[in-house]
Amino acid sequence: MDKSSSIFSNKIKNSAYKKSVKTKAKFIKRFGDDSTVIYNLKAVDNRVLGPILGVKDLVLGEGDCNIDPEKSVLIGNIRMGFGHYRISMAIASAARHLGYTPYWFDLNSFTTSTGGKVIAHLNKLYSLGSRLSQKYKLFNKFYWEPLNSEGFRKLEYNSSDQKVSELMVPLFKTIPKNMPCIATHVWPAQGAVHSGIEKVINVIPDNWPMALHLAEGSIHTVQTPSSFFGYKTLNGMAKQILNPMPSNSLYEVGHYIDHEIVSNLEDDCFKRIDRLKNGKALRFLLTIGGAGAQRETFEKIIKKIIPFVKLKKAVLFINVGDHEQVLDQLINDIPELKNLLTQHSNNWDETFGFTQNGINSDIEGIHSFYNTDIFAAVYSTNLLMRISDILITKPSELSFYPVPKLLIKRVGGHEAWGAVRAAEIGDGTIECDTDGKIEQMLDLIFNEDDILEMMVNNILKAHKIGVYNGAYRVVELLKGDR
């Protein structure tokens, strides 16, 4: 059965199916047809993640990959922002801990392939939409929010994605069919299924059920019970009641968190309480995306925290990822930032050493982090989380991490449900979607110890019942261990 014409025994109407076929044809006409091309892959050590997580990258090139399918796992992903990469790192970390060698397979990196070109094109459009949504309120209200919360939710949208993902099959041709694949974006999950990979796990990132994330033929995992029920019933994905997802195709596993973070969770939480109770400077971590969304909000947050830094009541970490222009703009717009700032730029060993030293040592001032290497750019936040007291971020994939969080306005309607999850568990705030609400929450954090203490205690309680063990459970599904 064509996976675009029927999805979980729900027939797609003919007009929508024909549209899906035309969309695929349009991309072939624009980006070419590489269905007969053989992409030879070789494995190379990942410079940043190799020593930490044992990750090997799959890249184009002649040579022997030396892959043992019994002891290896393909980590299928795309770089679309930092979120899918960060979840892939969590899965790779758990896989290595459980005895697998993780092979990093980023479809977006194969820029000469038709599939890679399609992904780059769609990623560019999504980044543009994110920027426009923060700049123009009407665009956000009447187009971007509805698209991200309802448009991507419809089953007919998945029909189109399934057809387009057939263009990604050539990249999988030389991968052993018995090598399991864990995909942290639906396109590599769909591509793996279409290519005949025998076991595919589709790691769904969002807490808001959307047909966008369906890859029939794979095992789907979600992070929360509410998401499970939404996906199980395909809730809201059509006007009528739909046939549900079949048994053993969907599992609620918990939050996807790295082994290095989970295994040190209690110690890191006790250090946060110690800093709080002994009047030490509170450590704030700001993660700022390169799309430019919310830069003005972050500027106001930085200006709010600077006086506390001067009084040695706060420490500020700013990670701009691989987007140096964001840091340059912040320094330009906040003149006093320059003299207070210690920059950690393009020196991974120095950044790694700083974060490891910060686990047990006091820190002062404002520190910025930037690296042109995407892996260093993303993983810097993972390292900084361990030595931070408050993470300030939009309610994206970071809303599921076991660190106290001040959650600011979402970018896209689907992200709202990440904030709902964090607030219900109690390891993060509600979504503070205005500057006034953010300032109020910062005042509470500085003036009332019980705000931070409550979030830390809730992290410890959630940890005891395995809320943060999702990455392990995903990997355990490879052998039916769950």
C-alpha positions, 0 to 999 in steps of 0.5 A, a space after each residue: 500500500 502506498 503510504 501516501 494514499 492510506 495512513 494507519 488504515 485511514 484513506 486519504 482523499 484522492 485530491 489530496 493524494 494527487 497533490 502529494 504526487 505533484 509535490 514530489 514531481 515538482 521537487 524532482 523537476 527543481 532539484 533533479 532525480 537521483 533515484 539511480 545514484 549510489 551514494 557511497 558512505 564512509 564512517 569518520 570519527 566525530 571530532 566533538 562528540 566522538 570522545 564524549 559519546 562515541 559518535 561516528 559520522 557517515 559522510 560521502 566517500 569511498 571506503 569500508 564503514 566497518 559497521 557491525 549492525 548488531 552493535 551499531 545504531 543509525 542516528 537519522 536526523 536533519 539539522 533544522 535549528 538545534 532541536 533535532 540535533 540535541 535529541 539525537 545527541 541524547 539518543 546517541 549518549 544512551 545508545 553508547 551507554 547501552 553498548 551501541 556505536 552511534 552512527 550520525 546520519 544527517 540527511 541535510 548534510 548531503 547537499 548534492 543529493 535530491 533529498 538533501 536539497 529538498 530538506 535545505 529548501 524546506 528548512 530555509 522556508 521554516 527559518 524565514 517563517 520563524 523570523 517573520 512570526 517574531 517581527 510581524 504580529 499579524 503574520 504570526 497570529 493568522 498564519 504561523 501559529 495556525 500552521 504550526 498548531 493546526 496545519 501540520 496537524 492534519 493527516 493530509 499533510 503527512 500524505 505529502 511528506 510521505 511522498 516527498 520522503 521517497 526522494 531520500 531513499 537513495 541516501 540509504 541504499 548502502 546502509 545494511 538493512 538489518 542495521 537499526 535506525 533511530 530517527 529524531 526527525 520524521 523525514 529520515 524515519 520515513 526515508 528509512 522505512 521506504 528504503 527497507 530498513 528492518 527496524 526504525 524508531 521514530 522519535 517524536 519531539 513535540 508534546 502537541 500531536 501532529 500528523 507531520 510526525 507520523 512515519 507508518 512502518 516505524 515504532 513511534 515514541 513520545 515523551 508524555 502521556 498526553 501526547 501518547 493519547 493524542 497520537 494513539 487516536 490521531 486526535 484532531 488530524 481530520 474532521 472525523 474520528 480516525 482509525 487509531 494507531 495499531 498496538 506496538 506502534 507507539 510508546 510513551 517513554 519519558 523525556 529524551 535526556 543524555 546519559 551524562 545529564 541523567 547520571 549526574 542529575 542528583 549531584 547537580 541539583 544538590 549543588 544548585 540548592 547549595 548555591 541558593 542556601 549559601 547566598 552564592 551567585 545564581 547562574 543563568 543560561 540563555 540559549 539564543 537561536 540563529 534565526 534571530 527570533 526573540 533577540 529583543 527579548 533576550 536583550 531586555 533579559 540581559 539588561 535586567 540581569 547585568 546589575 545583579 552580575 555587578 553585585 555578584 548575585 548572578 552569573 550569566 552564560 550566553 550561548 549563541 551557537 554557531 551564529 556569531 552575528 547574534 553575539 555581535 548584535 548583542 554587544 552593539 545594542 548593549 554597550 556595557 556588555 562588552 566590558 563585562 563579557 568573557 568570550 569563549 569562541 571557537 575553542 572547544 577544548 577551552 569551553 569543555 574545560 570551563 564547564 567541567 571546572 564550573 561543576 565544583 568551582 565558583 564562577 563570576 561575570 558574563 560568559 558568551 559561547 560561540 563555535 562554528 562547529 555545529 556539534 560544539 555549538 549545540 553540545 555547549 548548552 548541554 554542558 552548561 546546563 549542568 552548571 546552571 541554576 536557571 535556563 532561559 529559553 523558549 519552550 522547545 525541546 529544552 523544556 523537557 530537560 531536567 534543569 530549572 527553566 524560565 520559559 519565554 514566548 514560544 515560536 510556533 503554536 506547537 511549542 506551547 505544549 512544552 511549557 504546559 508539560 514543564 509547568 505541570 511537572 514543576 521543573 519549569 515556569 509557565 510560558 512567560 509570553 510578555 516582557 512584563 511576565 518575564 521581568 516579574 518571574 526574574 524578580 521572584 527568582 531573585 527575591 524568593 528562594 522557594 521558586 528555584 528550590 521548588 523546581 529543583 525538588 520537582 526535578 528530583 521527584 520526577 527523576 525518581 519515577 523515571 521521567 527523564 529516562 526516555 532516551 534509554 527506553 528508546 534504545 531498549 526498544 531496539 531489542 524489545 527490552 521494554 
